[in-house]
Amino acid sequence: MSPEFELVFVWNQARPEGKAIIVLLVLFSIFAWSVMASKAMQMRRARRLNGLFNQEFRGQKGLLGIFERRIQVDGCPLYSVYETGCLELKRGIERAKESRGETSDGVSLRSIEHVKRALERAVAQESLQLESGLILLAIAVSGAPFLGLLGTVWGVMSTFAEVAQAGNAQLTTMAPGVAAALVTTVAGLLVAIPSMFGYNWLVHHLRVLTVDMDNFAHELASMMEIEFLDEH
């Protein structure tokens, strides 16, 4: 009997609750693969844009050069952090000009602290945005095997109950029900194993991106403090 016919045979022998669990696991698998594909493309695009922005940032003459050109770079975490810091710095400069009536671009130490907190919030927000959707993979990794096990235990229990009622314990009577029960465990593992590898891969790259954003935020804050802090 070919594998295709074996699967058809097992599916036909499965009980309604087993079929329901298999259908649920198939939906889990579809969602898991969709999340893995979309997040992988998002993180790949973020790494590429971060690299391009970093080159442009290192090559600019003034710290606010890119910001003042009003460039919009959607999907670039480093640019989002940079833009947030520059906006807060600009507000600090405007407040300093209004309060002291000066025309210089210097800011107080308090304004620099506001900039640092704004950068920290931006890093956290970008990390949460990159992390969104990973909970579905975590649920698939932890929940799919248990759903499969539930289907197997339920199916085996029902098979033994039918055998006991029929009073016929022959292998040909028990085997179809047991096989149909075991297929739910197989389905659960087929969902959980790829989700586990995909989740770990995505979490690793998320940590790398988060560390890059955190390092960039600290560097940017130091550069702003050196260039714009008014010590008088």
C-alpha positions as CSV (number, residue, x, y, z in Angstrom):
1,M,0.0,0.0,0.0
2,S,1.5,3.4,-1.0
3,P,2.0,6.2,1.5
4,E,-0.8,8.2,-0.1
5,F,-3.3,5.4,0.3
6,E,-2.1,4.8,3.9
7,L,-2.9,8.4,4.8
8,V,-6.3,8.2,3.1
9,F,-7.0,4.9,5.0
10,V,-5.9,6.4,8.3
11,W,-8.0,9.5,7.7
12,N,-11.1,7.5,6.9
13,Q,-10.6,5.4,10.1
14,A,-10.1,8.5,12.3
15,R,-12.9,9.4,14.7
16,P,-14.7,12.8,14.4
17,E,-12.7,14.3,17.3
18,G,-9.5,13.1,15.8
19,K,-10.3,14.7,12.5
20,A,-11.3,17.9,14.2
21,I,-7.9,18.0,16.0
22,I,-6.0,17.3,12.7
23,V,-7.9,20.2,11.0
24,L,-7.0,22.5,13.9
25,L,-3.4,21.5,13.6
26,V,-3.4,22.1,9.9
27,L,-4.7,25.6,10.6
28,F,-1.9,26.0,13.2
29,S,0.6,25.0,10.6
30,I,-0.7,27.5,8.1
31,F,-0.5,30.3,10.6
32,A,2.9,29.3,11.8
33,W,4.4,29.1,8.3
34,S,2.8,32.5,7.4
35,V,4.3,34.1,10.5
36,M,7.7,32.6,9.9
37,A,7.7,33.8,6.3
38,S,6.5,37.3,7.0
39,K,8.8,37.8,10.0
40,A,11.8,36.4,8.1
41,M,11.2,38.9,5.3
42,Q,10.6,41.8,7.8
43,M,13.9,41.1,9.6
44,R,15.8,40.6,6.4
45,R,14.6,43.9,5.1
46,A,15.3,45.6,8.5
47,R,18.9,44.3,8.4
48,R,19.4,45.5,4.8
49,L,17.9,49.0,5.5
50,N,19.9,49.2,8.7
51,G,23.1,48.6,6.8
52,L,22.3,51.2,4.2
53,F,21.3,53.8,6.8
54,N,24.4,53.1,8.8
55,Q,26.5,53.9,5.8
56,E,24.6,57.1,5.1
57,F,24.8,58.1,8.8
58,R,28.6,57.6,9.0
59,G,29.0,59.7,5.8
60,Q,27.0,62.7,6.7
61,K,28.7,65.9,7.7
62,G,26.3,67.0,10.5
63,L,24.5,64.9,13.0
64,L,21.1,66.2,11.9
65,G,21.9,66.0,8.2
66,I,19.7,63.1,7.3
67,F,16.9,64.3,9.6
68,E,16.8,67.8,8.0
69,R,16.6,66.2,4.5
70,R,13.2,64.8,5.7
71,I,14.0,61.3,4.3
72,Q,11.4,58.7,5.1
73,V,12.7,55.1,5.4
74,D,9.8,52.7,6.4
75,G,10.9,49.5,7.9
76,C,14.3,50.7,9.1
77,P,14.6,50.4,12.9
78,L,17.8,52.4,13.1
79,Y,16.2,55.3,11.2
80,S,13.2,55.2,13.5
81,V,15.4,55.5,16.5
82,Y,17.5,58.3,14.9
83,E,14.3,60.2,13.9
84,T,12.9,60.0,17.4
85,G,16.1,61.2,18.9
86,C,16.4,64.1,16.4
87,L,12.8,65.2,17.1
88,E,13.3,65.3,20.8
89,L,16.6,67.2,20.3
90,K,14.9,69.7,18.1
91,R,12.2,70.3,20.7
92,G,15.0,70.8,23.3
93,I,16.7,73.4,21.1
94,E,13.4,75.3,20.5
95,R,12.7,75.3,24.3
96,A,16.2,76.6,25.0
97,K,15.8,79.4,22.4
98,E,12.4,80.4,23.8
99,S,13.5,80.4,27.4
100,R,16.8,82.2,26.9
101,G,16.2,84.1,23.8
102,E,19.4,82.8,22.2
103,T,20.0,81.8,18.6
104,S,22.5,79.0,19.4
105,D,21.6,75.4,19.0
106,G,22.9,74.4,22.4
107,V,20.7,72.4,24.9
108,S,20.8,71.8,28.6
109,L,21.7,68.5,30.3
110,R,18.1,68.1,31.2
111,S,17.2,68.1,27.5
112,I,19.8,65.5,26.7
113,E,18.3,63.3,29.4
114,H,14.9,63.7,27.6
115,V,16.6,62.7,24.4
116,K,18.1,59.6,26.0
117,R,14.7,58.5,27.4
118,A,13.1,59.1,24.0
119,L,15.7,56.9,22.4
120,E,15.1,54.2,24.9
121,R,11.4,54.3,24.2
122,A,12.0,54.1,20.5
123,V,14.3,51.1,20.9
124,A,11.6,49.3,22.9
125,Q,8.8,50.2,20.5
126,E,10.8,48.9,17.5
127,S,11.7,45.7,19.4
128,L,8.0,45.1,20.1
129,Q,7.1,45.7,16.5
130,L,9.7,43.2,15.3
131,E,8.5,40.7,18.0
132,S,4.8,41.0,17.2
133,G,3.5,37.7,15.8
134,L,6.1,35.5,17.4
135,I,3.6,34.5,20.1
136,L,1.8,32.4,17.5
137,L,4.9,30.4,16.9
138,A,5.4,30.0,20.7
139,I,1.9,28.7,21.0
140,A,2.4,26.3,18.1
141,V,5.6,25.0,19.6
142,S,4.1,24.4,23.0
143,G,0.5,23.6,22.2
144,A,0.6,21.5,19.0
145,P,2.3,18.4,20.6
146,F,-0.3,18.4,23.4
147,L,-3.2,18.7,20.9
148,G,-1.7,15.7,19.0
149,L,-1.3,13.8,22.3
150,L,-4.9,14.6,23.2
151,G,-6.1,13.2,19.9
152,T,-4.0,10.0,20.4
153,V,-5.1,9.3,23.9
154,W,-8.8,10.0,23.1
155,G,-8.6,7.8,20.0
156,V,-6.9,4.9,21.8
157,M,-9.4,5.2,24.6
158,S,-12.3,5.0,22.2
159,T,-10.7,2.1,20.3
160,F,-10.2,0.0,23.5
161,A,-13.7,0.8,24.6
162,E,-15.2,-0.4,21.3
163,V,-13.0,-3.6,21.5
164,A,-14.2,-4.2,25.1
165,Q,-17.8,-3.8,24.1
166,A,-17.4,-6.0,21.0
167,G,-15.5,-8.7,23.0
168,N,-13.1,-9.1,20.1
169,A,-9.4,-8.2,20.8
170,Q,-8.0,-9.2,17.4
171,L,-5.2,-7.1,15.9
172,T,-7.2,-6.4,12.8
173,T,-9.9,-4.9,14.9
174,M,-7.7,-2.7,17.0
175,A,-5.0,-1.7,14.5
176,P,-7.1,0.8,12.4
177,G,-8.3,2.7,15.4
178,V,-4.9,2.8,17.0
179,A,-3.3,4.0,13.8
180,A,-5.9,6.7,13.3
181,A,-5.3,7.8,16.9
182,L,-1.5,8.0,16.5
183,V,-1.7,10.1,13.4
184,T,-2.8,13.1,15.5
185,T,0.5,12.9,17.4
186,V,2.4,12.9,14.1
187,A,0.4,15.9,13.0
188,G,1.2,17.7,16.2
189,L,4.9,17.1,15.8
190,L,4.9,18.1,12.2
191,V,3.5,21.5,13.4
192,A,5.8,21.9,16.4
193,I,9.2,20.9,15.0
194,P,9.3,23.5,12.1
195,S,7.8,26.1,14.4
196,M,10.5,25.5,17.0
197,F,13.3,25.9,14.5
198,G,11.7,29.0,13.0
199,Y,11.0,30.5,16.4
200,N,14.6,30.1,17.6
201,W,16.0,31.5,14.4
202,L,13.7,34.5,14.5
203,V,14.4,35.2,18.2
204,H,18.2,35.1,17.5
205,H,17.9,37.7,14.8
206,L,15.5,39.8,16.9
207,R,18.1,39.9,19.7
208,V,20.8,40.9,17.2
209,L,18.6,43.7,15.8
210,T,17.7,44.9,19.3
211,V,21.4,45.0,20.4
212,D,22.2,47.0,17.3
213,M,19.5,49.5,18.0
214,D,20.5,49.8,21.7
215,N,24.2,50.3,20.8
216,F,23.2,52.9,18.1
217,A,21.0,54.7,20.6
218,H,23.8,55.0,23.1
219,E,26.2,56.2,20.4
220,L,23.7,58.7,19.1
221,A,23.0,60.1,22.6
222,S,26.8,60.5,23.1
223,M,27.2,62.3,19.8
224,M,24.3,64.7,20.6
225,E,25.7,65.4,24.0
226,I,29.2,66.2,22.5
227,E,27.8,68.4,19.7
228,F,24.8,70.2,21.3
229,L,25.2,70.2,25.1
230,D,25.5,73.7,26.4
231,E,27.5,73.6,29.6
232,H,27.0,77.2,30.6
